[in-house]
Amino acid sequence: MKAVSALALIALSLTLAACGKSEEGAKPSGDPVAAVAAPAGTSWSQTVAQTPEGYYLMGNPSAKIKLVEYGSYTCSHCKDFTAEASEEIKKIVDTGKMSFEFRTYVRDPIDLTTALLAQCGGKDIYYPLSEQFFANQAAMFEKVQGNETAFQGVEKLPPAQRPGAIAQIAGLVEYAQQRGIAADQAKQCLADTGAAERLAKGVEAANSQYQIQGTPSFLINGVLVDNVANWASLQPKLKEAGL
């Protein structure tokens, strides 16, 4: 599927993937991993770099354990995972044993809109902003439900204009402004069809390589782990990998 076609699919579909299901994968295992100190004056959880694919990797880039989450900003299970696990993940990342990478698995137009805004401020605020967007999930849905007629009219707009219209309906532009994203900057990011196409390609790549069935889904050292949708079920898998 070409990128433009994938973008159109994301713009129109409300159910690209289920929320809360995980595909089976091999069980990663490994010897205990030693801690690695961050460079002087820094911490690993505050060390974020953009990957060649356009995602953001938090932590020691040479960490022996590499945790990747495929998640959606409109997935309630992803919201719950972020609330319960974010601080724990940062503590582990600070040991230098593990890196963490959140990859947006876009499921619907609201998800696409939020993802464009989350990456709008770049690597330094990507993770704090993502956490705040998850915390705002219920309020965002409430605003959309209260403007149902306007939301239904979005599909009549050209695809490049839809994220901006959705962001206004959902109150996301104002929410992002309060967290350091200027209105003009947000408008530019929301109209960035290249960024939207990269997100679409990311979904295609995830489906092709890992057969992602739902969100959240997790990779440990490149292997999709099975039956994991919360922190309690992920922790034992990380211990098996060497934590």
N, C-alpha and C positions, 0 to 999 in steps of 0.2 A: 504494500500500500504506500502510495506517495505521501510525503509530509503534509501537503495541502489537504489531501483527502482525510488524513488522520485528524487534522485540525478541525475540519468540518464535522467529522464524527463527534469529536469532543464537544464542539460548540452546540450540537443538537441533542446529544444523548444525555439522559439523566441517570443511566444505570450501566455504565461501562464495566463495572466490577462489583462484586459483593463486598460488604464490610464485615470483617470478622471471620473469614475463612482462610485457611492456609494450606498450600499444597505440600505433599509429602516430599522429603528429601533425605539424603544420607545424614547420619549422625556424626558431626565433627568431633574429633578427640585430639588431645595433644598433651605433651609434658607440661609441668608447671612453668609459667612464663615469669621471668624476672622483671622487676620494676625498672623503669628508665627515667632518669631525672630530666625535667624540662630545662631548656637553656636558662641561664641565670636571669632573674627578674621577670620570668614568664611562668605561665601555667599551661599545661597541655589543653585543658578545656577551653582556654581562651585563644588557642592557636587554631585558626581556621583557614583553610586554603581551598581555592576552587579547583576542581578536578578537570581533566580534559573534556569530560562529558558535560560539564557545566554544573555539576552538583557541588556541595560544600562538605569537605572532610574536616571533622573536628579531631584534634589530637596529634599524637606522634605519627607522622606519615610512614614510619618504619615499624609501627607496632606489630607484634606477632599475631595479635588477634584483631581482625577487622570485622566490625559489626555494621551491617547495612540494614536500614529499615525502609521498606516500601510502604508509604503511608499516604493517606488522603485527608485533606483539611475538612472534608464533609463527612468523614467516617467517625461515628461515635466511639467505636473501639479504639481508634487511633488517638482520639482526644483523651480517653481514659488512660491509655498507655503513656501518653506524654505526661499527664498529671502525676502518675504514680512512679514513673521511671526516670524522668529527666535528670533529677538531682543525683540519683544513684548512678546513672550512666556517666555523668560528669565526674563523680568521685573516682570511678574506675578509669576513665580517660586520663585523669590527673596522675595516675600511677605510671603512665607511659606504656602500659601493657596492651591497651586496646584503643583503637580509633573508632569513631562513630560517623556514619554518613546517613543523612535522611534524604531519600530520593522520593520526590513527589510522584505518586501514581495517580494521575488525573482521572477522575471518574465522571465528572459532570461539569457544566458550565460555571457553577459557583466555585467549585474546586479549582478550575483553571484560573479564574479571576483572582482567587486568594493566593494561588501559587505565584502568579505574576507579581503581586504586591509583596509577597514574602521575600522574593529574591531582589526586589527593587533597590533595597538599601545596601546590597552587596554582602560580602562575607562577614563583616564585623558585627552586623546586627541580625544576620539571617536566623540564627538559632533562638535568640530572645524573641524576635518578632514572630517566628513560627509558633513558639509556645503561647504567645499572647493571642494569636489567631485561633489556636485550638481552644483557649479559654473563652474566647468570644463566640464559639460555635453556636450555642443556643440563642444568644442575642441576635446573631446574624440570621439564623433561620426564622426567628420571630419577625424580623423586619421584612424578609422576603415574603412570608406568609401574609403579612399585613399589606403588602403591595402586589398581590397576586396578578391583578390585571396588567400592571406595568411590567411585571416579570414575563408574563406570557407574550407581551408585545415585543420582547427583546429579539425573538427569533426572526422578526421581520427586518431587523437591521442588518447591514453588511457585517460579515463575521468579525472584521477588525474593530467594529464599534461595540460589539456585544460585551466584552469584558468591562469596558468603561461604564456602560449602562447598568450592568449587574452590580458593579461596585457601588454606584450611587444608590441603587435600590436597597442593597444590603447594608448600607452605612459603612462600607469598608474604606472609602476614601478618607472620611473624617477620622475613623479609627486609626488608620495608618498615619495621618497627619499628627495625631496626638502622640505618636511614637517615632517621630523623626523623619517621616517621608513627606516632603512638601507636595502640595496639591499638583503643581506642574510636573514634578517628578513622577508622581503616581499616574497622572494622565499619560505621560510618555511611556511608562512601563506597561500600562494596560493596553496601549495601542501597538505594542511591539509584536508583530506577527511572527518575527523570527524567533523570539523567545517562546511564543506559544507553540510553534512548530517543533522546537527542541524538546519541549515537554511532551508533545505528542510522540516524537521519536523515542523518548525515554520509555513510554508505555509500550510501544511496539517492541523495543529491545528487551524489556522485562518479560513480556509475554513470549517472545521467541526463545529467549535463553533460559528462563526459569519457569515458564508456564504459571505465572502468578494467578491465583484463583480468587484472592481477596486481600483486604487490608485490615490490620497491618500484616505484612509478611517480612521475614527476616532472613538475611544471609549471614553466616559466620564463615569467614575465610572463603567466600565465594560459593558456599553450599547453602541451598534453601533448606531451612530446618522445618520439621513437621510438627503439627499440633501446637503451635506457639502463637498466642494472640495477646498475652499479657506478661507483665514482668515476672510474676511467680513462675510461669512456665518457661520463660527465657533464661532465668538465672541458672538452672541446672545445666542447660546447654552450654552456657559460657564457662561454667566450671569444668565441663567435659573438654572444652577447648583449651584449658590450661590456666584459667584464672585461679 
